[in-house]
Each structure stands twice: as C-alpha cells, then as structure tokens.
C-alpha cells in the first residue's frame, strides 16, 4: 500500500484557516518524497464546501465528517475521530497548521497513538524514511532538528506563513468520502463566544504594525481634565499613540500588534500580543514602534521577512534584528510616514 499523508484542514466560522492550504501544499511535497498520496481531513457541520476547496488545492482524497456534535470545536470528538482514522494502515504522517485548536488535537492524538509531535515546524526534509523537522527553541534564538524514527504516524504542526500556499485549480477532481463519528460522551460544552477584536488577523497578516511601552511616552499630549489618576493619564496617552499605529496599519492593510509590556500596562487587550507568551507571527513586513525588543518579543516575530524598527533609543535590542531602523520620536515619525504612504498608495 502506498504511503498516505494526511493534511488536517482547520477552519473557523465556515472558512478554512489560510494556513491550512499552506499545510496542504507542504503535504503534497511530503507525499512526493514518500511516493504516496495526500488525504485532506475536514471535520465540522456544513463544511462540504471546504472539502471541495481542499480538492482544488491539491488533495487526492478528502475524508469528510459532518455531524451536529462537530458544529463547535471541542477537542474530544475531533481528536477521537482523528485518532481512529490514523490507526488505518499506510498513514505515514499527519500535517496540521499550528493554531490553538490543532495544538490541542495534536497532543491528544499523540497520546492516543503513542507517537510524537513536532510543533511549530518551519522546515522539513525526508531522510532515511523519516521526517527531519526544523523548529525554533529557546525563545526563537536557536533552531533544532527533531525526528520520530520508530513511531507512526509522524505528526507535525506547521507555522503559519512558513510554507508556500498552492494556487487553487477548480478543474481538479478528487474523491470526497464521508466518515462516521465514533460514539463518545463529550467532556466539555461550548457555552458561547466573545469577540476578541476585529481587524486583520495577526496570525495570517502579511504586514503587522506593533506598538510597545514607548507608545505612551508623549508628554506633549494633555489628557482631559476629568482624568486625574497618573496611571489613567498614561493609558490615555498610550491610546492616542495606538491611534497612530492603527492609522498606519489601515493604510498598509496591516494587522495591529503589541508587545507584552504594552499589554501588561493595560494599553491594549492581550489578543494583540506578539511574543513568546502571545502570538508567533511570520509576516512579510513587521514594523516595531516604541518596542525595545526583549528576547521574549523577538521570539514571536524574528522570522518576519523584513523588520523595521522605530525607537528613540539607538541601543535598543530591536535594532540588531531590524533590517531598517529609524532612531527618533515615533510621534514625529509616524504621522508623516502614514501621510506619505497614503499618497504613494493612492489612498
């Protein structure tokens, strides 16, 4: 039997996560190395359209599980179904996009099947019949190569934007096979959702503009008279600074990010945090404004293709990582930069 490579298609609110198609493209390359085929996995309710898209993006076959119990994400039914499918003969590897949902599933499946997981993979190759995966360690300061030689399937979660996305071809055809969900007594229940914030998704953004603690350092701004607490004044100044960040992001069609210092200070919600304890991103362009560049922040953005730093401190660590840097007051730099880009881009 030819080796099969499974590619898990993660989705949210009826739309496939863009990194899922990157994962499917990587699975095609891996299947070529093993001389096998790619099977996409789509679980949910009302997700047949995503299964069709998986075929268009290169899957030879799609295993589609549609059930009311899969309408909302819960790790137990998803991981149980996935483990059952992976127990079939000939499954060499499972590739998944690296998201909050797949991190849970991958861990539970690895326990079920007594195999290993290589998380947050940025590159891989096949050597002696096993996948040699490259992933960051020590807050992104080093990269290590890991391998699971004896156990199968090999499980990898792939970092978003680390692999190219295949172009869809509507003329492609492939088999879509429906699979049944095994009996399960769910241990968790979804009670509801709360909107964490709008705008461009940090994880998928090609351009990110981030602000740090320095975003509040504009003493020329005078808070309203009713704000008397010094901490409240600081937060108010930071909000005005983030308004400049948002203006630049709007012109570039970018996502807004922040350092942990800005989040901890209450300037902006946690969902915007980039770093070791926040989101790990790999945009084409990352603009760091008022961010010193502590190693914890670098761990979340150092794989960006181009980094631009704006900071008053010429010795800030962020400049060692940046390709372009501007030493100066961000409150004097951002407004004319935004204006010039708006004119240049015709916005």
PAROPA-147843 format. One line per field, with one value per residue (C-alpha): x, y, z. Coordinates in nm, 4 decimals. Example, Ala and Ser with C-alpha at 12.3 -4.5 7.8 and 13.67 -1.06 7.14 Angstrom:
// PAROPA-147843
X = c(1.2300;1.3670) .
Y = c(-0.4500;-0.1060) .
Z = c(0.7800;0.7140) .
END
This chain:
// PAROPA-147843
X = c(0.0000;0.1280;0.2143;-0.0561;-0.0002;-0.2918;-0.3419;-0.5819;-0.7869;-0.8542;-1.1444;-1.3449;-1.6939;-1.7248;-1.3910;-1.0706;-0.7773;-0.5345;-0.2509;-0.4499;-0.3812;-0.0121;-0.0241;-0.1904;0.0830;0.3523;0.1713;0.1885;0.5660;0.5964;0.3777;0.6036;0.9048;0.7243;0.5760;0.2284;-0.0898;-0.2436;-0.5668;-0.7275;-0.9348;-1.2351;-1.4440;-1.7426;-2.1007;-2.1914;-1.8301;-1.8678;-1.7624;-1.4314;-1.3850;-1.4316;-1.1767;-0.9306;-0.9564;-0.8999;-0.5878;-0.4363;-0.5865;-0.6265;-0.8944;-1.0937;-1.2311;-1.5327;-1.7004;-2.0176;-2.2112;-2.4013;-2.1517;-1.8758;-2.0538;-1.8488;-1.4866;-1.4279;-1.1047;-1.2543;-1.4683;-1.2174;-0.9172;-1.1071;-1.2224;-0.8755;-0.7093;-0.9484;-0.8696;-0.4943;-0.4991;-0.5558;-0.2609;-0.0389;-0.0672;0.2892;0.2380;-0.0156;0.0437;-0.1604;-0.1473;-0.0130;-0.3205;-0.4667;-0.7144;-0.4672;-0.2178;-0.4812;-0.5781;-0.2186;-0.1271;-0.4298;-0.3816;-0.0136;-0.1130;-0.3808;-0.1389;0.1768;0.3688;0.5439;0.4652;0.6991;0.5262;0.5671;0.7740;0.9282;1.1006;1.1385;1.3042;1.2806;1.5900;1.6122;1.2343;1.1713;1.0792;1.3561;1.1725;1.3205;1.1598;1.2636;1.3735;1.4937;1.2509;1.3495;1.7205;1.8138;1.6648;1.6670;1.6030;1.3808;1.2798;1.0381;1.2115;1.0198;0.6597;0.3953;0.2254;0.4689;0.2789;0.3868;0.2168;0.3414;0.3975;0.1687;0.3302;0.6408;0.5368;0.4015;0.0303;-0.0702;-0.2920;-0.6399;-0.7355;-1.1165;-1.0685;-0.9107;-1.1186;-1.0877;-1.2901;-1.4816;-1.5608;-1.7919;-1.6860;-1.8903;-1.8112;-1.7334;-1.9517;-1.8303;-1.9511;-1.8251;-1.6379;-1.6756;-1.9507;-1.9343;-2.1385;-2.0728;-1.8171;-1.6927;-1.5472;-1.1772;-1.1275;-1.1706;-0.9345;-0.6798;-0.5827;-0.2350;-0.1555;-0.2383;-0.1250;0.1367;0.2067;0.1974;0.2440;0.3147;0.3407;0.5294;0.5667;0.7128;0.3766;0.2756;0.5826;0.4363;0.4346;0.3065;-0.0363;-0.2615;-0.5265;-0.8824;-0.9290;-1.1505;-0.8586;-0.6601;-0.5011;-0.1448;-0.1894;-0.5087;-0.3215;-0.0528;-0.3121;-0.4888;-0.1604;-0.0954;-0.4381;-0.3562;-0.0293;-0.2043;-0.4345;-0.1226;-0.0401;-0.3911;-0.3743;-0.0551;-0.1951;-0.5109;-0.3069;-0.0976;-0.3889;-0.1979;-0.2777;-0.2112;0.0175;0.1693;0.4485;0.3867;0.4870;0.2056;-0.0426;0.0627;0.0339;-0.3289;-0.2776;-0.4354;-0.6006;-0.3980;-0.5288;-0.2915;0.0239;0.3139;0.5830;0.6761;0.3593;0.1470;0.1158;0.4054;0.3911;0.5853;0.4719;0.6433;0.6827;0.6917;0.7067;0.8001;0.7152;0.8399;0.9384;1.2780;1.2954;1.3292;1.4068;1.0505;0.9149;1.1749;1.0608;0.7265;0.8404;1.2028;1.1065;0.9435;1.0975;1.1600;1.1702;1.1545;1.2241;1.1308;1.2717;1.4318;1.6961;1.9691;2.0915;1.7568;1.7978;1.5321;1.7811;2.0066;1.7216;1.5853;1.6770;1.5743;1.5744;1.4762;1.6149;1.3739;1.0408;0.7678;0.5133;0.7090;0.7859;0.4548;0.2199;0.4349;0.5151;0.1456;0.0716;0.3468;0.2349;-0.1259;-0.0249;0.2068;-0.0603;-0.3371;-0.5490) .
Y = c(0.0000;0.3444;0.5734;0.8267;1.1743;1.3290;1.7069;1.8441;2.1431;2.3772;2.6193;2.8780;3.0141;2.8314;2.9487;2.7484;2.8979;3.0186;2.8208;2.5040;2.5476;2.6036;2.2760;2.1014;2.2278;2.1011;1.7663;1.7364;1.7835;1.5301;1.2762;1.3110;1.2192;0.9098;0.8165;0.8417;1.0457;1.3321;1.2885;1.6010;1.5821;1.8127;1.7863;2.0032;2.0786;2.2350;2.2168;2.0294;2.3458;2.3387;1.9763;2.0802;2.3597;2.1030;1.9083;2.2285;2.2969;1.9574;1.6828;1.3474;1.2469;1.4148;1.2407;1.4488;1.4147;1.6196;1.5905;1.8199;1.7350;1.8860;2.2175;2.3825;2.2970;2.0687;1.8700;1.5351;1.4456;1.5935;1.4086;1.0811;1.0823;1.1752;0.9013;0.6428;0.7468;0.7485;0.3902;0.2727;0.1135;0.3196;0.6597;0.7858;1.1385;1.3948;1.7623;2.0347;2.4148;2.5433;2.7008;2.6995;2.4298;2.1986;2.2202;2.0567;1.7961;1.7039;1.6466;1.4278;1.2226;1.1682;1.0290;0.8052;0.6612;0.6693;0.8705;1.2084;1.5625;1.8167;2.1521;2.4902;2.3473;2.5968;2.3487;1.9748;1.7110;1.3336;1.1368;0.7583;0.7283;0.9690;1.3367;1.5619;1.8720;2.2121;2.4151;2.7095;2.6633;2.8910;3.1685;3.1510;3.2120;2.8701;2.6122;2.2392;1.9430;1.6695;1.3288;1.0497;0.7445;0.4496;0.5545;0.6232;0.8371;1.1248;1.4379;1.7920;2.1268;2.3872;2.7547;2.9894;3.1575;2.9379;2.7337;2.8478;2.8238;2.6319;2.8080;2.6520;2.4783;2.4452;2.1866;1.9377;1.6394;1.4043;1.1648;1.3044;1.0223;1.0739;0.9124;0.8464;0.9870;0.7218;0.7060;0.9494;1.1093;1.4687;1.6064;1.9721;2.2012;2.5250;2.7889;3.0786;3.3109;3.6601;3.8775;3.9368;4.2157;4.2971;4.3905;4.1786;3.8515;3.8686;3.5068;3.5443;3.9041;3.9808;4.3161;4.3948;4.7287;4.6856;4.9243;4.8875;5.0632;5.3661;5.4349;5.6226;5.8475;6.1648;6.4296;6.6936;6.5264;6.6715;6.4315;6.5617;6.7432;6.4672;6.2199;6.2867;5.9487;5.9242;5.5665;5.6651;5.9511;5.7085;5.4737;5.7649;5.8762;5.5198;5.5023;5.8153;5.6522;5.3360;5.5545;5.6399;5.2693;5.1937;5.4763;5.3331;4.9800;5.0925;5.2430;4.9258;4.6849;4.5525;4.3944;4.5755;4.4095;4.4936;4.3932;4.2256;4.5473;4.7344;4.4585;4.4309;4.8086;4.7905;4.9852;4.7191;4.3746;4.0541;3.9290;4.1773;4.0495;3.9273;3.7303;3.4177;3.4309;3.5838;3.5090;3.3891;3.5596;3.5441;3.8423;3.9792;4.3128;4.3835;4.7458;4.7790;5.1184;5.2035;4.8403;4.7809;4.4229;4.1995;3.8374;3.7365;3.9711;3.8627;3.5025;3.5961;3.7925;3.7232;3.5080;3.8105;3.8585;4.2325;4.4121;4.7899;4.9452;5.2936;5.3827;5.6772;5.4508;5.3789;5.0926;4.9137;4.5385;4.5573;4.7377;4.4297;4.2339;4.5037;4.5435;4.9086;5.1378;5.4927;5.6440;5.9125;6.0049;5.7802;6.0596;6.2720;5.9873;5.8014;6.0844;6.1952;5.8313;5.7459;6.0533;5.9711;5.6098;5.7179;5.9435;5.6818;5.4119;5.6427;5.6008) .
Z = c(0.0000;-0.0913;0.1966;0.2773;0.4126;0.5995;0.5989;0.8588;0.7386;1.0293;0.9872;1.1774;1.1141;0.7836;0.6422;0.6165;0.8035;0.5307;0.6910;0.6158;0.2454;0.3200;0.5138;0.2208;-0.0122;0.2246;0.2418;-0.1367;-0.1276;0.1543;-0.0265;-0.3287;-0.1152;0.0170;-0.3200;-0.1728;-0.1846;0.0117;0.2040;0.3475;0.6665;0.7112;1.0299;1.1211;1.0228;0.6905;0.5706;0.2402;0.0535;0.2416;0.1344;-0.2283;-0.1788;-0.0411;-0.3669;-0.5638;-0.3529;-0.4343;-0.2151;-0.3928;-0.1440;0.1338;0.4413;0.5408;0.8806;0.9240;1.2455;1.4816;1.7571;1.5402;1.4844;1.7601;1.8274;2.1230;2.1438;2.2498;1.9433;1.6994;1.8431;1.8885;1.5259;1.4033;1.6095;1.4666;1.1108;1.1739;1.3014;0.9454;0.7669;0.5426;0.7138;0.7222;0.8536;0.9707;0.8962;1.0685;1.0691;1.4015;1.5659;1.9156;1.8121;1.6413;1.9278;2.1496;1.8924;1.8036;2.1680;2.2364;1.9184;2.0015;2.3411;2.1846;1.9281;2.1423;1.8886;1.8897;1.7768;1.6193;1.6884;1.5169;1.2307;0.9878;0.7514;0.6988;0.4835;0.4493;0.5472;0.5713;0.5575;0.8459;0.8564;0.9870;1.1110;1.1966;1.4755;1.6964;2.0590;2.3420;2.2550;1.8892;1.9492;1.8101;1.5766;1.6407;1.4132;1.5526;1.4219;1.5156;1.3728;1.5129;1.5721;1.3095;1.2084;1.2352;1.3461;1.2579;1.3152;1.0673;1.1443;0.9537;0.6510;0.6742;0.3682;0.0287;-0.0399;-0.3562;-0.6047;-0.6278;-0.9512;-0.9873;-1.2608;-1.0192;-0.9112;-0.6184;-0.4064;-0.1086;0.1339;0.4292;0.7564;1.0685;1.4099;1.6753;1.9878;2.2514;2.5737;2.5475;2.8477;2.7533;2.6331;2.4342;2.6157;2.3794;2.2265;2.3000;2.0271;2.0998;1.8485;1.4821;1.2041;1.0207;1.1910;1.3433;1.2608;0.8906;0.8314;0.5658;0.7335;1.1072;1.2824;1.6537;1.9462;2.2721;2.6051;2.4298;2.2682;2.5847;2.6006;2.4540;2.7316;2.4897;2.4942;2.7640;2.8983;2.9580;3.2888;3.4300;3.4134;3.7317;3.8129;3.6800;3.5582;3.3786;3.2118;3.0947;2.9463;2.7766;2.6145;2.5026;2.3399;2.1409;2.0402;1.9284;1.7190;1.5138;1.4913;1.3660;1.1090;0.9602;0.9707;0.7889;0.5056;0.4694;0.5144;0.8127;1.1481;1.4745;1.7281;2.0639;2.2982;2.6315;2.8095;2.6333;2.7151;3.0797;3.1172;3.0044;2.6826;2.4591;2.5041;2.5297;2.1940;2.0232;2.1950;1.9829;2.1598;2.3483;2.5603;2.2840;1.9138;1.6986;1.3581;1.0310;0.8208;0.5138;0.6947;1.0697;1.1899;1.5584;1.7091;2.0568;2.1194;2.2789;2.1514;2.4568;2.3719;2.4636;2.1950;1.9413;1.9908;1.8402;1.5333;1.4474;1.1457;0.9761;0.6317;0.6797;1.0162;1.0565;1.3972;1.5190;1.8615;2.0408;2.1967;1.9419;2.1635;2.1770;2.1020;1.8295;1.6011;1.5977;1.4446;1.2131;0.8501;0.8566;1.1590;1.2444;1.5637;1.6745;1.8274;1.6836;1.7385;1.4917;1.2513;1.2166;1.1037;0.8054;0.7222;0.7160;0.5034;0.2545;0.2217;0.1783;-0.1086;-0.2590;-0.2440;-0.3628;-0.0507) .
END
